[in-house]
Amino acid sequence: MNSIYRNIDNLGRENRNTVFKIISKQILSDFSNGVFLSQDDLAMKCNCSKSTITAFSKAVLVSGYRELQIRLKIEYENNFEINNNQKIYNQKNKENFLDTTNNNLKNFILKNHEKILKFISKDNKIINIFSSYQTNFSTIFLKDVLDENKITSNVINLEKDVLTLKNINLESCKSLFIFSGRDNSFLKKFLDYINLSKEDIIVISSLQWKEYLDSKKVEVIYFDNENFKRNYIDRNFILIYMWKYLDYLLKF
């Protein structure tokens, strides 16, 4: 069955009859608002006779205005149901996305939080934080959490904070490394350097570094690549979520 809406729209576009154009425009405007005028009301609004409305209806290939009105109502109800079902489907998808994301975050945190909590709270050593460029944003939150819980820490950019490194006794500190993204050459070289002399190190890393890190005497937490993307947003989001839970645990 052809769409009556489409037939009315085509008739209004193609017909040279100005009155037919007016009727078409009025019917389609009312349809979009779920309004279906009687033949008398439509004739009055379009400033034409009822017989003109009947002629218009027959031009749309129905028997008269009554059939046109019935067909329009059926089409509207069908479209409304489809649109309503689509809204419900979209809403369920949104809810499923939130539920799935929250569950994946929860699983990642519960799997790894004890490692990071033990590392941070086992002694009073200063914690030096070395992050890749991709996850620098999350270290702002980690620093705030540590400060809030009276744990001394330094966020160090290996490419810029050379003077800071010179003034730090690495032997009396702990180090947290975050390997993520591509630009990790400075991090790797520095981890090689300090790993020769100390073991107070924990690394949060992409799985691509697993073979390298397996040879080191370090505690490692690997990002979840299966349920999260490897981009800036997901990596920082995961870490900030971890730091929030860490803050909660440190206050016990």
C-alpha positions in Angstrom: 0.0 0.0 0.0 1.3 3.4 -1.0 1.8 5.9 1.7 -1.1 8.4 1.8 1.2 11.0 3.3 3.6 10.6 0.4 0.8 10.9 -2.1 -0.5 14.1 -0.5 3.0 15.5 -0.4 3.6 14.7 -4.1 0.3 16.2 -5.1 1.0 19.4 -3.3 4.5 19.7 -5.0 3.5 18.7 -8.5 0.1 20.2 -8.9 -0.3 23.7 -10.4 -3.7 24.1 -8.7 -3.0 26.7 -5.9 -5.9 25.4 -3.8 -4.6 21.8 -3.9 -1.2 23.1 -2.7 -2.9 24.9 0.2 -4.9 21.8 1.1 -1.8 19.6 0.9 0.2 21.9 3.1 -2.6 22.1 5.7 -3.2 18.4 5.9 0.6 17.6 6.3 1.0 20.3 8.9 -1.9 18.9 10.9 -0.6 15.3 10.5 2.7 16.2 12.1 0.8 17.4 15.2 -1.6 14.4 15.2 -4.5 16.6 14.2 -7.2 15.4 11.7 -9.7 18.0 10.8 -13.3 17.3 9.6 -14.1 18.0 6.0 -16.0 21.1 7.0 -13.1 22.5 9.2 -10.5 21.7 6.5 -12.6 23.5 3.8 -13.0 26.5 6.1 -9.2 26.7 6.9 -8.3 26.4 3.3 -11.0 28.8 2.2 -12.5 26.4 -0.3 -15.6 24.2 -0.8 -16.2 20.7 0.5 -16.4 19.6 -3.1 -12.8 20.8 -3.6 -11.7 18.7 -0.6 -13.4 15.7 -2.2 -11.7 16.4 -5.5 -8.4 16.7 -3.8 -9.0 13.3 -2.0 -9.8 11.6 -5.3 -6.6 13.1 -6.8 -4.7 11.3 -4.0 -6.3 8.1 -5.3 -8.9 7.4 -2.5 -12.7 7.4 -2.8 -13.2 10.6 -0.8 -12.2 12.6 2.2 -13.5 10.1 4.7 -11.2 7.4 3.4 -8.3 9.8 3.2 -8.8 10.8 6.9 -9.0 7.1 8.0 -5.8 6.2 6.0 -4.0 9.2 7.5 -5.0 8.2 11.1 -3.8 4.6 10.5 -0.5 5.9 9.0 0.0 8.2 11.9 -0.6 5.5 14.5 1.8 3.2 12.8 4.5 5.8 12.6 3.9 6.8 16.2 4.2 3.2 17.3 7.5 2.8 15.3 8.9 6.1 16.6 7.8 5.2 20.2 9.4 1.7 19.9 12.6 3.3 18.6 12.7 5.7 21.6 12.3 2.8 23.9 15.0 0.8 22.1 17.3 3.8 22.2 16.7 4.3 25.9 17.4 0.7 26.7 20.6 0.9 24.7 21.7 4.0 26.7 20.9 2.2 30.0 22.7 -1.0 28.8 25.7 1.1 27.9 25.8 2.7 31.4 25.3 -0.7 33.1 28.0 -2.4 31.0 30.5 0.4 31.4 29.9 0.5 35.2 30.3 -3.2 35.5 33.5 -3.2 33.5 34.9 -0.4 35.6 33.9 -2.2 38.8 35.5 -5.4 37.6 38.7 -3.7 36.7 38.9 -1.8 40.0 38.1 -4.8 42.2 40.7 -6.9 40.3 43.5 -4.4 40.8 42.8 -2.0 43.7 44.6 -4.1 46.3 47.9 -3.8 44.4 47.8 0.0 44.2 46.5 0.4 47.8 49.3 -1.8 49.2 51.9 0.0 47.2 50.8 3.4 48.4 50.1 2.7 52.0 52.8 0.2 53.0 55.2 2.9 54.2 55.7 6.6 54.4 58.0 7.0 51.4 57.5 9.8 48.9 55.7 8.6 45.8 57.0 9.8 42.4 54.5 9.6 39.6 55.8 9.2 36.0 53.1 9.2 33.4 53.0 9.0 29.6 51.5 12.0 27.8 48.2 10.2 27.1 47.4 9.8 30.8 48.9 13.0 32.2 45.4 14.4 32.9 44.5 11.5 35.3 47.7 12.2 37.4 46.2 15.6 38.5 43.5 13.6 40.2 45.9 11.1 41.7 48.0 13.9 43.2 44.9 15.5 44.7 43.9 12.2 46.3 47.3 11.7 47.8 47.5 15.2 49.1 44.0 14.9 50.6 45.2 11.8 52.5 48.5 13.5 53.5 50.7 11.3 51.3 53.6 13.2 49.8 54.0 12.8 46.1 55.6 14.4 43.0 54.2 14.3 39.5 57.3 14.4 37.3 57.5 15.0 33.5 60.7 13.3 32.4 61.0 15.6 29.4 60.7 18.8 31.4 61.4 18.3 35.1 65.2 17.5 34.9 66.0 19.9 37.8 63.3 18.2 40.0 64.9 14.8 39.4 68.3 16.1 40.4 66.9 17.1 43.8 65.2 13.8 44.5 66.8 10.9 46.3 65.3 8.1 44.3 66.5 5.5 46.8 64.2 6.9 49.4 61.1 7.1 47.2 58.6 4.9 45.5 57.8 5.2 41.9 54.5 4.8 40.0 54.8 4.5 36.2 51.9 4.7 33.7 52.7 3.4 30.3 50.0 4.3 27.8 49.9 5.5 24.2 52.9 5.6 22.0 55.4 8.2 23.4 56.9 6.1 26.2 60.6 6.1 25.3 61.7 8.3 28.2 59.6 6.3 30.6 61.2 3.1 29.5 64.7 4.4 29.8 64.1 5.8 33.2 62.5 2.6 34.4 65.5 0.7 33.2 67.7 3.1 35.1 66.0 3.1 38.5 65.0 -0.6 38.3 68.7 -1.5 38.6 68.8 -0.2 42.2 65.3 -0.4 43.7 62.1 -2.5 43.7 59.6 0.0 45.1 57.9 0.3 41.7 54.4 -0.3 40.4 53.5 0.1 36.7 50.1 0.6 35.1 50.5 -0.4 31.5 49.2 -1.3 28.1 49.4 -5.0 27.3 51.9 -4.2 24.5 54.6 -3.7 27.3 53.9 -7.1 28.9 57.0 -8.9 27.5 59.2 -6.0 28.6 57.7 -5.7 32.1 57.8 -9.5 32.7 61.6 -9.1 32.9 61.4 -6.4 35.6 61.1 -6.7 39.3 57.9 -4.6 39.4 54.3 -4.9 40.3 52.1 -4.5 37.2 48.5 -3.6 36.5 47.4 -3.9 32.9 44.7 -1.9 31.3 41.5 -3.7 30.1 41.8 -3.6 26.3 38.9 -5.9 25.8 36.2 -3.7 27.3 37.7 -0.2 26.9 39.2 1.6 24.0 42.9 2.5 24.1 42.4 6.2 23.6 42.8 9.3 25.8 39.3 9.4 27.1 39.0 5.7 28.2 42.4 5.5 29.7 42.0 8.6 31.8 38.5 7.7 32.7 39.5 4.3 34.1 42.4 5.8 36.1 40.3 8.6 37.6 37.7 6.0 38.6 40.5 4.0 40.3 41.8 7.1 42.1 38.3 7.9 43.4 38.0 4.4 44.9 41.5 4.7 46.2 40.6 7.9 48.0 37.6 6.1 49.6 39.8 3.2 50.8 42.6 5.5 52.2 40.0 7.2 54.4 39.1 4.0 56.2 
